[in-house]
């Protein structure tokens, strides 16, 4: 789970630092690479955005789309309830290590 205010304003993926279309394209490519990497690793990215807060959903929603995740906009008044619902979902696994043993012919 990644928690963010949705404002990429410093460092990697910072939209505020992009001053021209070429720099903006590089920032958007950064998010696409993140999404592709997560997809390749079998990760799902879900986005939770607070209604009324500035958030670059165009770029962040691409991460959810690429990985089969969801985008949810929540009202700050009912934030506690929304997070309780999200966190009530069962944890499938954590700190997992998988070992695959194949036949020598493979």
One Martini backbone bead per residue (centre of mass of N, CA, C, O) as a GRO file, in nm:
protein
  106
    1UNK     BB    1   0.096   0.037   0.024
    2UNK     BB    2   0.033   0.368  -0.089
    3UNK     BB    3   0.089   0.689   0.055
    4UNK     BB    4  -0.055   0.998  -0.070
    5UNK     BB    5  -0.127   1.332  -0.184
    6UNK     BB    6  -0.069   1.342  -0.515
    7UNK     BB    7   0.188   1.541  -0.500
    8UNK     BB    8   0.435   1.576  -0.735
    9UNK     BB    9   0.688   1.817  -0.611
   10UNK     BB   10   0.941   1.611  -0.568
   11UNK     BB   11   1.146   1.463  -0.761
   12UNK     BB   12   1.032   1.191  -0.865
   13UNK     BB   13   0.762   1.274  -1.064
   14UNK     BB   14   0.766   1.590  -1.085
   15UNK     BB   15   0.544   1.827  -1.202
   16UNK     BB   16   0.653   2.103  -1.088
   17UNK     BB   17   0.941   2.068  -1.251
   18UNK     BB   18   0.790   2.087  -1.515
   19UNK     BB   19   0.843   2.336  -1.785
   20UNK     BB   20   0.795   2.138  -2.032
   21UNK     BB   21   0.686   1.902  -2.251
   22UNK     BB   22   0.939   1.719  -2.225
   23UNK     BB   23   0.937   1.694  -1.916
   24UNK     BB   24   0.647   1.586  -1.894
   25UNK     BB   25   0.699   1.327  -2.053
   26UNK     BB   26   0.907   1.210  -1.851
   27UNK     BB   27   0.713   1.191  -1.614
   28UNK     BB   28   0.503   1.004  -1.749
   29UNK     BB   29   0.710   0.776  -1.804
   30UNK     BB   30   0.765   0.711  -1.512
   31UNK     BB   31   0.478   0.603  -1.445
   32UNK     BB   32   0.476   0.385  -1.659
   33UNK     BB   33   0.719   0.226  -1.549
   34UNK     BB   34   0.598   0.164  -1.276
   35UNK     BB   35   0.351   0.010  -1.383
   36UNK     BB   36   0.508  -0.207  -1.541
   37UNK     BB   37   0.670  -0.317  -1.306
   38UNK     BB   38   0.432  -0.403  -1.131
   39UNK     BB   39   0.306  -0.592  -1.337
   40UNK     BB   40   0.554  -0.786  -1.367
   41UNK     BB   41   0.537  -0.844  -1.036
   42UNK     BB   42   0.219  -0.864  -0.955
   43UNK     BB   43   0.112  -0.581  -0.889
   44UNK     BB   44  -0.125  -0.379  -0.713
   45UNK     BB   45  -0.266  -0.054  -0.774
   46UNK     BB   46  -0.418   0.157  -0.541
   47UNK     BB   47  -0.628   0.447  -0.533
   48UNK     BB   48  -0.647   0.716  -0.287
   49UNK     BB   49  -0.865   0.996  -0.288
   50UNK     BB   50  -0.929   1.322  -0.190
   51UNK     BB   51  -1.182   1.517  -0.183
   52UNK     BB   52  -1.060   1.847  -0.268
   53UNK     BB   53  -0.785   1.751  -0.353
   54UNK     BB   54  -0.495   1.769  -0.490
   55UNK     BB   55  -0.466   1.557  -0.789
   56UNK     BB   56  -0.298   1.341  -1.024
   57UNK     BB   57  -0.505   1.123  -1.172
   58UNK     BB   58  -0.399   1.074  -1.453
   59UNK     BB   59  -0.133   0.932  -1.358
   60UNK     BB   60  -0.228   0.748  -1.121
   61UNK     BB   61  -0.448   0.583  -1.279
   62UNK     BB   62  -0.249   0.436  -1.463
   63UNK     BB   63  -0.145   0.243  -1.245
   64UNK     BB   64  -0.413   0.096  -1.202
   65UNK     BB   65  -0.467   0.006  -1.493
   66UNK     BB   66  -0.201  -0.163  -1.539
   67UNK     BB   67  -0.266  -0.348  -1.251
   68UNK     BB   68  -0.585  -0.377  -1.176
   69UNK     BB   69  -0.685  -0.144  -1.021
   70UNK     BB   70  -0.812   0.118  -0.813
   71UNK     BB   71  -1.022   0.413  -0.791
   72UNK     BB   72  -1.065   0.622  -0.497
   73UNK     BB   73  -1.296   0.856  -0.375
   74UNK     BB   74  -1.286   1.046  -0.073
   75UNK     BB   75  -1.435   1.168   0.201
   76UNK     BB   76  -1.306   1.328   0.472
   77UNK     BB   77  -1.546   1.268   0.667
   78UNK     BB   78  -1.524   0.934   0.576
   79UNK     BB   79  -1.230   0.821   0.611
   80UNK     BB   80  -1.243   0.613   0.838
   81UNK     BB   81  -1.448   0.427   0.702
   82UNK     BB   82  -1.291   0.369   0.440
   83UNK     BB   83  -1.035   0.249   0.575
   84UNK     BB   84  -1.181   0.023   0.723
   85UNK     BB   85  -1.273  -0.120   0.464
   86UNK     BB   86  -0.995  -0.162   0.337
   87UNK     BB   87  -0.860  -0.304   0.601
   88UNK     BB   88  -1.074  -0.555   0.607
   89UNK     BB   89  -0.923  -0.693   0.413
   90UNK     BB   90  -0.768  -0.964   0.342
   91UNK     BB   91  -0.467  -1.107   0.391
   92UNK     BB   92  -0.283  -1.307   0.187
   93UNK     BB   93   0.020  -1.184   0.222
   94UNK     BB   94   0.351  -1.189   0.391
   95UNK     BB   95   0.668  -1.235   0.368
   96UNK     BB   96   0.729  -1.380   0.090
   97UNK     BB   97   0.861  -1.700  -0.025
   98UNK     BB   98   0.948  -1.843  -0.338
   99UNK     BB   99   0.982  -2.181  -0.461
  100UNK     BB  100   1.112  -2.328  -0.763
  101UNK     BB  101   1.087  -2.661  -0.889
  102UNK     BB  102   1.258  -2.823  -1.148
  103UNK     BB  103   1.323  -3.013  -1.385
  104UNK     BB  104   1.617  -3.073  -1.543
  105UNK     BB  105   1.481  -3.052  -1.839
  106UNK     BB  106   1.392  -2.735  -1.774
   0.00000   0.00000   0.00000
